[in-house]
Amino acid sequence: MIDLDHLTVKLPGFQLRNISLRVGEGEFFALLGPTGSGKTLILESIAGMVPVSDGQIRIAGRNITRLPPEQRHIGIVYQDNALFPHLTVMENIRFGLRYVRQDLPQANERVARLIDLLGLQAIVQRRPLNLSGGEKQRACLARALSTNPSVLLLDEPLSALDPNFREDIRRILKQLHKELGITFMMVTHDFSEALYLADRVGVIQGGTMEQIGSAEDIFRRPANPFVAEFVGMKNLFVGCIANGFFKFGGLHCPLPPRMTHDKSVMGVRPEDILLRRDTGFADHYVCYDGIIEQIMPSGLWHEVSVRCRETSFRTVLDRKALQEQRFCEGDAVYLGFDAGAARMF
């Protein structure tokens, strides 16, 4: 459905470089990356908001690289809503219909269905000033979908919302994608959103695509240390391989047979690390003794930092486990993880 073929966009001080990507028909694809990585620029290139320096953009096989935005048959939703303040919700939703050829009865039927799907019946005569953040975003979704686009682009649609509205819109996006069956492409910096919503994910840094794959694959098998850290693999250790072990910070970890010696970084996800008062881990676990340096509350979870020799590990415990084990800062503990859970880069 969406084909990017060596897409290059050059702007003062920044450029996208040779971005090649295919998003299938009806797929929900998420672009992830830190601020300034170029993910929104990809969306704006597809929508026709910025000029393309090189490469091609195709939608359903049609080359749209040089077409004006109104001829691309694409809907887009920005994080800041961008509703017209002087128009009612209904007028905002119907605004784009004047620029595309539509069968009026079908357009009216589609708008009515979107209002129903998005729960907008009670607010269609209000103006944006009198709407909550979640209501504004639902109105924006209806406006973007009212012209029956083949692709919907979403630029961080949840980032400006408070937690309650964010959960609501996230659920609505999943429902809309299921109900409408059109192709969604979303930009976000929140990997938990991508895990919940997306079929596949692309991770971008500095204008270069680092990895593309299923959300679960990138979560479990990141391609490099940048992707690993971005998706929450907070334990990344620089070291070297010698005699079948990875040696780092005064510690060593056994490696699988035939591991090449060109690896210099080991990563372990925080949730794969267990803490105990004793050494009663399974035989295939790596075990180190250490001291709890810090316990940091984070909602229902606590992040626990444990110092082992010259290395600090970070793991997570829920509130119940922390209370049952009575772990405190300064306690001597044993830290363990399945050797197979370690990722080498």
ABEGO torsion letter per residue (X at the ends): XBBBBGBBBBBBGBBBBGBBBBBBBGBBBBBBEBBGAGAAAAAAAAAGABBBABEBBBBGGBBAAABBAAAAGBBBBBAAGGBBAABBAAAAAAAAAAABBBBAAAAAAAAAAAAAAAGAAAAAABBAAABBAAAAAAAAAAAAAAAGBABBBBBGAAAABBAAAAAAAAAAAAAAAAAAGBBBBBBBABAAAAAAABABBBBBBGGBBABBEBAAAAAABBABAAAAAAAGBABBBBBBBBGGBBBBGGBBBBBBBGBBAABABBBBBAAABBBBABAABBAABBBBBBBBABBBBBEABBBBBBBBEABBBBBBBBAAAAAAAGBBBGBBBBBBBBAAABBBX
